[in-house]
Amino acid sequence: MSQVSAEDFEDILGAVREFVRTRVIPREQEIADSDAIPDDLRQAARDLGLFGYAIGQEWGGLGLDLAQDVELAQEFGYTSLALRSMFGTNNGIAGQVLVNFGTDEQKAQWLEGIADGSTVASFALTEPGAGSDPAGLRTKAVERENGDWVIDGAKCFITNAPLANLFVTFARVRPADSSGPGIAVFLVPADAPGVSVAPRDRKMGQEGAWTADVRFDGVTVPASALVGGSVDVGYRAAMTSLARGRVHIAALAVGAAQRALDESLRYATEVTQGGTPVGDFQLVQAMLADMATGVMAGRALVRDAAAKWVSGEDRRIAPSVAKLFCTEMVGDVADKAVQVHGGSGYMRELPVERIYRDVRLLRLYEGTSEIQRLIIGGGLVRRTKKENQS
């Protein structure tokens, strides 16, 4: 459960909304042009506690639960997605591995720095041959007689890799067998000998959100770096962190869709065509109606999925449903937003052009739409078979 009362959370949400609207939105073009988050905005995010809002208060975080997380995520989605990406891995897929699966010693060593932003944690799972499904993992970890582990392999598209102090690294310790997939997770300091980070990727969108390839060449870590002290924790840690992250990404999509709708409404009511406001044309109103319907449906779905996660009712199917619907929805809303703006919507200086490129990634990371469909369909069939047998 959350460590923050509803009243206190309203204050946090209000402060985040003000920060996004008054300080970040006016600098979106600067972020895009420089492909970086300005240092003063990074520091302001640290001061607001955003690097550790989903980390427990006992480690210096704010201690928000997922139901509160998604309300913040909708605010983050309202501006350049690079802002959220800067602290997203600390609160999300990387930080949650430690929160939920780390030993007491591992939590004591890392979580305080992650929560205050002095440590940037990256989630090193994706590989050239293993993306949304970790079962195809090739990075290897071999245990030595003295208990140390030696890691070899390559990862790609790793968020915050150029800035990371810690890589939460997934590696195969044995072939998959009846006792599990044989995937363990290790805490690898970025400055460990044998760790190398390639130049950052050049992407379609999300300028300012840095990703890069990471190599592990004979990287040696002690036994204490094995998350949870067990080789069989890794796959479950990955799946749990990704499932939680999917609800967060869905909320981010809702925030971006709301911004695209708001920009379109502003344009439609202010700009005229032949002396008539664009918004007075019924075909434009139809597009705005479809956009608003998607946004409202997505917001309700995200809140429902987050509540089911917090209560423990559904931590598998509902996150995938929310991510699938909301990330597909925002793609459609962004497309319609460009259409409402006409030729202007294709120009670089307009927010809807950036949103159109930024949100395309949401259907790919933390499990593609295709993977979500497999999780949902397979999960429903298994659940129904189980019910029929009982």
Beta strands, then each sheet from edge to edge (+ up, - down):
strand 1: 121-124
strand 2: 140-143
strand 3: 149-159
strand 4: 166-172
strand 5: 183-189
strand 6: 195-197
strand 7: 211-221
strand 8: 272-273
strand 9: 276-277
sheet 1: 1+ 4+ 5-
sheet 2: 2+ 3- 7+ 6-
sheet 3: 8+ 9-
end
